[in-house]
Amino acid sequence: MFALIKKILLYLFVSHLLYIIILKFVGPPITITQVSSIIRGNGFSRTHVSMNKISQHAKLAVMASEDQSFPDHNGFDIKSIKKALAYNKKKPRRVRGASTISQQVAKNVFLWQGRSWLRKGLEVYFTFMIEIIWGKKRILEVYLNEAEMGKGVFGIEAASKKYFNHPASKLTRSEAAMIAASLNNPIKHSVKPLSRYVSIKYPWVLRQMSNLGSDTDIQKIIKP
């Protein structure tokens, strides 16, 4: 029995490793979240684009909004995790997350949505693997292509065309900040029509972009 379990685990590890290596070079065919969007009747719109076809404003905006320590951590922002745990202990009915962009990619590409311990454990594993195999530029590229950015809208190219009628390469600072501001809950916090949440948050994102824009580590990631 133990030998069988060992073989199964080895098979799963090798298959996952091969899939991760493949996705270093090509986009995921489809994810569980995207299939769920189709099943729920929300539709599915996505177009993969390379990093050189994405506005630098968009790359900077998502880091400013979602993960300002992205260039520096190993996939996990320990300070934010500690703060989130302390907050959730005080206010268990208001769950606060602390997911980095790397963790979000691991969840969006390989797993399902939810807060179970099983999913969180697998998220740690996949986050660790993509940090080692992909590196920061590829992780950000996959995030920008796979993240949900509206009802049935996945990726920055689809979002840019839906909300602003031009490709992601043409996104302005303000447009990129609006999309980034919605990422906390892109179905609830709409870009068009502009929700109250996004209208309040996107000026903050713009300020953070100004603060972070000259950071040399960030520039290494966002430049082609």
C-alpha positions in Angstrom: 0.0 0.0 0.0 2.8 2.4 0.9 4.6 1.6 -2.3 1.5 2.4 -4.3 1.0 5.7 -2.6 4.6 6.5 -3.2 4.3 5.8 -6.9 1.1 7.9 -7.1 2.8 10.9 -5.4 5.8 10.5 -7.6 3.6 10.5 -10.7 1.8 13.6 -9.6 5.0 15.4 -8.8 6.5 14.6 -12.2 3.3 15.5 -14.1 3.0 18.8 -12.2 6.6 19.6 -12.8 6.3 19.0 -16.6 3.2 21.1 -16.8 4.8 23.9 -14.9 7.9 23.8 -17.2 5.6 23.8 -20.3 3.7 26.9 -18.9 7.0 28.7 -18.6 6.8 29.1 -22.4 3.1 28.9 -23.3 -0.2 30.1 -21.8 -2.5 27.8 -19.9 -5.2 26.3 -22.2 -7.9 27.0 -19.6 -8.2 27.1 -15.8 -10.7 25.8 -13.3 -11.8 29.4 -12.5 -12.4 30.1 -16.2 -14.4 26.8 -16.6 -16.5 27.9 -13.5 -17.2 31.2 -15.1 -18.6 29.5 -18.2 -20.7 27.1 -16.1 -22.1 30.0 -14.0 -23.1 31.7 -17.3 -20.7 34.6 -16.9 -18.9 33.7 -20.2 -15.2 33.6 -20.9 -13.2 36.1 -22.8 -9.3 36.0 -22.9 -6.5 36.7 -25.3 -3.0 35.8 -24.4 -0.4 38.5 -25.1 3.3 38.7 -24.5 4.9 41.2 -22.1 6.0 43.5 -24.9 2.4 43.9 -25.9 1.3 45.0 -22.4 1.6 48.7 -21.4 4.2 49.2 -18.7 1.5 51.2 -16.8 -0.5 48.0 -16.5 2.5 46.0 -15.1 3.3 48.7 -12.6 -0.4 49.2 -11.6 -1.0 45.6 -10.6 2.1 45.6 -8.4 1.1 48.9 -6.9 -2.4 47.7 -6.2 -1.8 44.0 -5.3 1.8 43.3 -4.3 4.3 46.1 -3.8 6.9 43.7 -2.4 6.7 41.5 -5.5 10.3 42.0 -6.7 11.7 41.2 -3.2 9.8 38.3 -1.7 10.2 34.6 -2.5 6.5 34.2 -3.2 5.2 34.9 0.3 5.0 38.3 2.0 5.5 37.2 5.6 4.8 40.6 7.1 1.4 40.9 5.4 0.6 37.3 6.3 1.2 38.1 10.0 -0.9 41.2 9.8 -3.7 39.3 8.1 -3.6 36.5 10.8 -3.8 39.1 13.6 -6.7 40.9 11.9 -8.6 37.7 11.3 -8.1 36.6 14.9 -9.6 39.9 16.1 -12.4 40.0 13.5 -13.2 36.5 12.4 -16.2 37.6 10.4 -14.1 39.9 8.2 -11.5 37.7 6.6 -8.5 39.6 5.2 -6.2 37.9 2.7 -2.5 38.5 2.2 -1.9 36.7 -1.1 1.0 37.9 -3.3 0.9 38.0 -7.0 2.8 34.7 -7.1 0.2 33.0 -4.8 -2.7 34.4 -6.9 -1.1 32.9 -10.0 -0.6 29.6 -8.3 -4.3 29.6 -7.3 -5.7 31.0 -10.6 -3.7 28.6 -12.9 -3.4 25.4 -11.0 -6.2 25.3 -8.4 -9.7 26.5 -7.5 -11.2 29.4 -5.6 -11.9 28.9 -1.9 -10.4 29.0 1.5 -9.9 25.3 2.5 -6.7 24.2 4.1 -6.1 21.7 1.3 -6.2 24.4 -1.3 -4.0 26.7 0.7 -1.4 23.9 1.2 -1.4 23.2 -2.6 -1.1 26.9 -3.2 2.1 27.0 -1.1 3.6 24.1 -3.2 2.7 25.6 -6.6 3.9 29.1 -5.5 7.2 27.7 -4.5 7.6 25.8 -7.8 6.7 28.8 -10.1 9.0 31.1 -8.2 11.9 28.7 -8.9 11.0 27.6 -12.4 9.4 30.7 -13.9 10.9 33.7 -12.2 9.3 37.1 -11.6 8.8 38.3 -15.2 7.0 35.1 -16.2 4.9 35.1 -13.1 3.7 38.7 -13.8 3.1 37.9 -17.4 0.9 34.9 -16.5 -0.9 37.0 -13.9 -1.7 39.7 -16.4 -3.0 37.1 -18.8 -5.1 34.9 -16.5 -6.4 37.1 -13.7 -10.2 37.7 -13.6 -10.8 41.4 -14.5 -14.6 41.5 -14.8 -17.5 39.2 -15.3 -16.2 36.6 -17.7 -13.2 38.8 -18.5 -9.8 37.3 -18.0 -6.5 39.0 -18.7 -5.4 42.5 -19.4 -5.9 42.3 -23.2 -9.6 41.3 -22.9 -10.2 43.9 -20.1 -8.5 46.7 -22.1 -10.6 46.0 -25.2 -13.8 45.6 -23.2 -13.5 48.7 -21.1 -11.4 51.1 -23.2 -11.7 49.8 -26.8 -8.0 49.4 -27.4 -5.3 46.8 -26.8 -3.4 46.4 -23.6 -0.3 48.0 -25.2 -2.2 51.3 -25.4 -3.4 51.5 -21.7 -2.8 54.8 -20.1 -1.8 55.2 -16.4 -5.3 56.0 -15.3 -6.9 53.2 -17.3 -4.4 50.7 -15.9 -5.0 52.0 -12.4 -8.7 51.5 -12.8 -8.4 47.9 -13.8 -5.8 47.3 -11.0 -8.1 48.9 -8.5 -10.9 46.4 -9.3 -8.8 43.2 -8.8 -9.8 42.8 -5.2 -13.2 41.7 -6.4 -13.5 42.3 -10.2 -17.1 41.2 -10.5 -18.4 43.3 -7.7 -16.1 46.3 -8.3 -16.7 47.1 -11.9 -14.5 49.3 -14.1 -17.4 50.2 -16.5 -19.7 51.4 -15.2 -17.2 52.8 -12.7 -18.1 51.4 -9.2 -17.7 53.6 -6.1 -15.0 51.3 -4.8 -12.9 51.7 -8.0 -13.5 55.4 -8.2 -12.1 55.8 -4.7 -9.2 53.3 -5.0 -7.7 54.1 -8.4 -6.4 57.6 -7.5 -4.6 55.8 -4.6 -3.2 53.3 -7.1 -1.9 56.1 -9.2 -0.1 57.6 -6.2 1.5 54.3 -5.4 2.6 54.0 -9.1 4.3 57.3 -8.8 6.1 56.2 -5.6 7.2 52.9 -7.0 7.9 53.8 -10.6 11.6 54.7 -10.1 12.4 51.5 -8.1 15.2 49.7 -10.0 14.0 46.2 -9.1 10.5 47.0 -10.4 11.9 48.5 -13.5 13.9 45.3 -14.2 10.6 43.4 -14.2 8.4 45.7 -16.2 10.8 46.6 -18.9 10.9 44.3 -22.0 
